[in-house]
Structures are given as structure tokens and as C-alpha cells.
Amino acid sequence: MLLVDDEDVFREATARQLTVRGFIVQTADCGKAALELVKNDPPEVVVLDQEMPGLLGSETFIEIKKINPLVEVIMLTGNTSVDNAIELMQLGTFDYLMKPINIDELLYKIEDAYTRKKLNEKQRQDADL
């Protein structure tokens, strides 16, 4: 999985917590770095902060989906913009979580997103047969 957040302390602490729970975690501190990782070593699931300098999370999300439409993306935000959350959900994000996050809730969402990705891959393979 890929964790993208410009807040160093949050990104490093969350990555540590996920690694301890058995996840293989790549990290990026901005949208541009995330896109390079998605191009070179596509993750199954991306956890992506909305508010970052440079590319916003929503812009990064759109580019991720262009590179690999099957990657599932969970958005994070510290803002309470319901309109933004609804718009991103309509565009295809897996979920939209508010910071501060509950690590157990995040784990549950990552596992669900991974399951959905695998189902979508299987459906695509079956359609190609």
C-alpha cells in the first residue's frame, strides 16, 4: 500500500503502525512523488491526504486512476467539506476519512479496499476470457 501525506509525523507514525500490523507500506510526501511510485510499482491501495502543497489529493487521485484504474484510493482530510467528500466518492474513491483517524478504522478500510480491488481484477479477467 501507499501512504501519501505531507505531514511527516503523521505519515511516519501511521506507516509504522500499519507495518507493525503486517502491511508493506510505501510512503510519499506529495502528489508528484506518489504518482512516480504508482507508475513504477503500483500499490493495491493508496491512502491519500487531500490537503497537500502542489497537487491536491483530489488532483493526485485523478492522475492515479489514469495510470491504473484498479488502484483503490482512500482519501484523508482534516477539513469537514461534505461537498468535497461527496464529489470524490462520485469520482470513485473507495472512502473518505476524517483526521485524526482511528487506526483500526483505517485498517478495516484498507482491507475492504484491497478486497474490492481483487474482485475488480477478477471480474476484468473473467470478462477478457
C-alpha positions, -999 to +999 in steps of 0.1 A: +000+000+000+010+036-004+005+063+022+007+099+009+007+128+033+028+160+036+028+159+074+060+140+083+050+130+118+016+117+108+029+098+077+058+082+096+037+072+127+009+058+105+033+039+083+049+024+114+015+014+128+005-002+095+038-020+092+035-035+127+001-049+116+017-067+086+012-042+058+040-034+033+039+004+032+055+028+008+053+065+016+053+097-003+052+133+010+034+148-021+013+140-050+041+141-075+062+116-056+030+094-052+025+094-090+060+083-096+056+053-072+022+044-088+038+044-122+069+023-112+054+000-086+016+002-085+002-004-050-030-022-043-044+006-021-035+043-017-043+063+014-041+099+002-043+132+021-065+158+004-047+190+016-011+190+003+011+216-013+015+212-050-010+187-063-041+184-041-052+149-031-081+151-055-058+160-084-035+132-074-064+108-072-075+116-108-040+111-121-036+078-101-068+065-118-055+075-152-023+055-145-040+024-130-078+025-128-079-006-105-059+010-076-083+018-048-079+051-031-089+061+004-089+099+009-080+116+042-088+151+052-086+174+082-114+196+067-151+189+071-161+196+035-190+173+029-194+186-007-158+177-014-162+142+001-193+135-020-176+147-052-146+125-046-168+095-038-187+101-070-154+101-089-146+067-075-126+070-043-131+040-021-138+061+011-132+094+027-119+095+063-115+124+086-083+132+105-074+124+132-080+088+121-087+058+142-060+033+132-084+003+135-110+020+112-082+028+087-071-009+088-106-020+082-110+004+052-077-007+037-086-044+039-120-037+023-104-016-004-079-045-011-108-070-013-127-047-038-095-043-059-091-081-061-128-086-071-125-059-098-093-076-111-111-110-112-141-095-130-119-079-156-100-112-161-133-131-165-146-105-190-114-110-211-119-148-213 
